[in-house]
Amino acid sequence: MKIPMVDLKSQYTKIKTEVDQKIADVIEKVEFINGSEVKLFKQELAEYLKVKHVIPCGNGTDALQIAMMALGLQQGDEVISSDFTFIATVETIALLKLTPVMVDVRPDTFCIDPDCIEKAITSKTKAIMPVHLFGQCSDMDRIMEIAEKHNLFVIEDTAQAIGSDFISEKNWTKKAGTIGHIGCTSFFPSKNLGCYGDGGAIFTNDDELAEKISSIVNHGMKVRYYHDNIGVNSRLDTIQAAILRVKLPHLDEYNLARLKAADYYDKAFADCTKITTPVRSPKSTHTFHQYTVVLNNVDRKALMEHLNNKGIASAVYYPVALHNQKAFQDFKYNPEDYPVTDKLCETVLSLPMNTELDSETLKYITDSVLEFVCC
Ligand SMILES: *Cc1c(COP(=O)(O)O)cnc(C)c1O
């Protein structure tokens, strides 16, 4: 048996006829840039998310950068984000000469800790960038409260949580990425809604921001060759939009397949004290971009080797906290500020998670884990 982390081939096989036809149609019409499929995808994703505006772009990293450009953040402004995330989130902050202020995460959800956000706020703070990590929403009730109190922008990085619902204490439910001022996502192939190359999108309910974002993604112009803003070139290819239009109607079913696999894992590990299964927050549905456990007194490297010998992939997301990355050493973070991320980097392990896991495969994986862990 060979069990990968993601299985894009089996998923593709089920929609191959439709996808291949759509790709051929785009080529036939030579509508490579800003074709009709892009416009239709924009509308369909906006309907799915119940958000006013969706602006597609080249990838998730661009989406984050463009969001901060649209908000008019200036050199030296501080943006507070999570210390435990993929580099793209904070890389874009630094790239724009803003100051990335990384804070610790919650030990239960692995998402940014609102108490740490409050402590990190200074007169220079302009925005908070929560990351809905592994498919579960950050505590947007607290984050929006803090943002309102201190007059800050909120940019949600929802690259790993498209389709997740945030369930507010105040009796409303909204899709991840549609609560703050701007939401950003990625359609990287392995994401929950992945295309067959690079792709991304930006969401907002604010008409003015939407206009600014639409201009920035296209060289800062609205009328051709009249440039109102400093912009970039970041577009979603028509071929990718066509593929995403085939996949979007399957997104809920894909996320449900992930949830089912997660339920299987949870049950199998329920009695094992050496494995802490993912905590399900009552304030969010979980779309399990990753199924990530915390190991308690288990030799992680040896377990990964054991799984590898049995043909089972596993991965560590993330092995190095951002405050320890060489690229950020000039920002001089206090190493004592991150007890939770430091511990997570040493103890987390992600198991195969995708839309194609059947119970036979899951049994083989969980049996193999338990055989080594010996609970
Ligand atoms: C994947 C990812 C991104 C970046 O997306 P790309 O499309 O690869 O640029 C940003 N943030 C998080 C949390 C991600 O997982």
The ligand as an SDF file (V2000), in Angstrom:
LIG
                    3D

 15 15  0  0  0  0  0  0  0  0999 V2000
   -1.5190   27.9500    1.1280 C   0  0  0  0  0  0  0  0  0  0  0  0
   -1.5370   29.0680    2.0720 C   0  0  0  0  0  0  0  0  0  0  0  0
   -1.2830   30.3890    1.6760 C   0  0  0  0  0  0  0  0  0  0  0  0
   -0.7480   30.7730    0.3190 C   0  0  0  0  0  0  0  0  0  0  0  0
   -1.4110   30.3220   -0.7730 O   0  0  0  0  0  0  0  0  0  0  0  0
   -0.6700   30.1950   -2.1970 P   0  0  0  0  0  0  0  0  0  0  0  0
   -1.8070   30.0870   -3.1560 O   0  0  0  0  0  0  0  0  0  0  0  0
    0.1800   28.9770   -2.1510 O   0  0  0  0  0  0  0  0  0  0  0  0
    0.1140   31.4300   -2.4210 O   0  0  0  0  0  0  0  0  0  0  0  0
   -1.4460   31.3980    2.6060 C   0  0  0  0  0  0  0  0  0  0  0  0
   -1.7940   31.1310    3.8740 N   0  0  0  0  0  0  0  0  0  0  0  0
   -2.0280   29.8830    4.3030 C   0  0  0  0  0  0  0  0  0  0  0  0
   -2.4300   29.6670    5.7240 C   0  0  0  0  0  0  0  0  0  0  0  0
   -1.8950   28.8040    3.4250 C   0  0  0  0  0  0  0  0  0  0  0  0
   -2.1040   27.5640    3.8710 O   0  0  0  0  0  0  0  0  0  0  0  0
  1  2  1  0
  2  3  1  0
  2 14  2  0
  3  4  1  0
  3 10  2  0
  4  5  1  0
  5  6  1  0
  6  7  2  0
  6  8  1  0
  6  9  1  0
 10 11  1  0
 11 12  2  0
 12 13  1  0
 12 14  1  0
 14 15  1  0
M  END
$$$$
